[in-house]
Structure formats: C-alpha cells, structure tokens
C-alpha cells in the first residue's frame, strides 16, 4: 500500500509541476515528486527485505490503518478517484495537503509493525511527509493570496 501511495503521489506532483504558473511552484512540485520517488525506493527496499507484514496480534493496528485508508483521501488516490488533470492548482494543493496528513497518520500507525532495525526509515519518511505538509500549506497560502 505504501508503495502504491508513493507511485500515485509521483503522478499527482508531476501533474502539478506541468500546471504550476510560477517557477517557484514548479520547483516545489518537482521537489515533491522527487521526494515521492525517494520514498518509493525506500519502501520498495523495505518490502524486499522484510516481505509481507504479519499483523499477528496487532488486529487493532490493522483496523486503524484500514480505517485511515478506507475513509479518506488515500482511498480516492489509491482507487484512481482523483484526476490531477481535472483539478485547478488550489484544489490540487488541497488534495496534496490532505494526502500528506493522512500519510503521516498511516505511517505513524504502521510504525509498531516495522522491525526495530527498520524503524529509522519509516520515522524518516514521517518527518519528510510533515515537511511536505508544511511546504504545501505555505504554497496554498501564497497561491490563495495571489487569487484574491
């Protein structure tokens, strides 16, 4: 699921790069697309090293993660229910912000299932997702101010 989320994130941010009006906006979305590629590489490597996760006695964690994904923007992203080309930039920023917020919750919930030797990777991704959230929030403020 994490691998697929990162793949969809790349598509979203590449679309936003093409449609951004300012060079700063284009640069920000190119950066975010590259970050998603980096996350994709990390999660692909992690999956290769540890294989499928066994939720074992962590049924509550499994239900928590499932409810995050099923009930929000991540479900729409995973199911292809959001067409980045159909969004204006402000709408796309709002989607990106929601994706980053839910991703943070997802990865933080996922952390108890990760072997201790691999926790640093996931913690790093959580910190990066928080940075992305802040970048997108600032970009939204700037863009919304330009539209007024």
N, C-alpha and C positions, 0 to 999 in steps of 0.2 A: 504494500500500500504506500509506504514511504517513497519507494522508487517511482511509482506511478504519479504520486503527488508532485515530485520534483520534475518529472517529464512534462506534466501539464503546466507547471509554473514556468518552464522554459518557453513553451508556446505562448503563454499569456504575456510574458515580458518582452519576447521578441516582437509580438504584435504591437505592443505599446511603443517599442522603440521606433518602429516604422511610422507610427502615427503621431509621435510627440512633435510639438511645434517648435520647441526651443532646443538648442544644443545641450543645455543642462538637463532637460528632460530626457533627451535621447541617451545622454551619458549615464544618467541614473538607471534607466531601464536596461541598457546594455550591461551595466554592472550587476543588476539584479538577476538577469538571465545567466550571466557567468557564475554568480553565486549558486544559482539553482543547479547548474552543471556540476559545480564542485560538490554540492550536497548529493546529487545523483551518483557521482563517483564514490563518495564515502559510503552511501547506503548500499550500493551495489557490492562494494568490497566487504562491508559488514555482513551482508546476506550470504556472500560466498564463503565467508569464514565461519559463520555460525549456523547457516541454514535456516530452516523454518523455526519460528518461535513456538515453544510449547507453553501454553498458558498455565498448564498444570493446576495448581491450587489458586491461581490468580484469576478466578472467574469474574470477580468484581472489577479487576483491571480490564479484562477483556470486554465486559459490558460497558464500562466507562469509555473505552476507546471506540467501541462500536457506536455508542450514542453520539459521540463527538462527530464521527464521520457521517452517520446516517442523518443527523438532524440539522446540518448546517450547509455552509457554502462548500465545504470539502466534498460532500456528496454530489453537489451540482458539478463541481470541477471534474471529479472522477468519472461521472456519467456523461461528460461532454455536454452538460446542460447550459454551459455558459460559452457563448461565442464571442471571443475577444474582439473580433472584427465588427460585431454589432454594438459595441459599447463606445460611448464617447469617452474622452480621456478622463473626465471626472468620475464617471461611472466605473471605468476600469481601475482607477486608483482606489475607489471604494471597495471593489471586489478584491483587489490586491491586499488591502488593509485587513479585510475580513479573513482572507486566506492565511495571512501571516498570523493573525490572532489565533485562529483555530489550529494552525500548525503548531504553534507554541504549546497550546493545551494538549494536543495529540502527542507531541514528542515528550513533554514532561510526564504525561501519563504512561508512556511507553518505557520510560527510563527504568522502572522497577524490574522489567523483564529482560533488560540487557545485562549480559555477563559483566562482572566487575571490571574485567580487563578492557571492555569496550565502552564503558560509560563515558569516558572523556570525549569520544567522538560525538555522541548524542548531545552531551552537555554543550559542546562547541556549536553544534547546529542550532540548539535552542538560543544560545546567545546571538548567533548570526541572524536568526529569524526575528529576534527582538530588535536588532539594528535595522533590519529591513522594514519592520513595522514603523519604527520611528522615521526612517527616510521617506516612506510612502506618506505618512501622516504630514510631514513637513511639506512635501511636494504638493499634497492636496490643498493645504492651507495657501500655498503660493499660487497654485492654479485657480483656486476659488477666488482669491483676491484679485487676480487678473481679470476674471469674468465679471466682476462687479462694476 
